[in-house]
Amino acid sequence: MAEMVTLNVNGRPRNVAGPEGKSLLFALREDLGLLGTHYGCGEGQCGACTVLVDGVAHYSCSTLTHQVRGREVTSIEGLESADG
């Protein structure tokens, strides 16, 4: 069943629609257009999909959107400094 989940991504609240089992990786890439987080192995082994959740590294391919509700998610785009 589809539901709306509000995620705090890179310091901004963002709404993501989808099934409860949707991975954070695909929410970031497909729903939010944050393409810096890459799909690699899909098994949480290679690290291409790594994001920070409350400052701790997590594999977004094996993290579900509802697991990070109310937590701070930082993608590679959120690490960019003001001067690039």
Order of alpha helices (4+ residues) and beta strands (2+ residues): beta-beta-beta-beta-beta
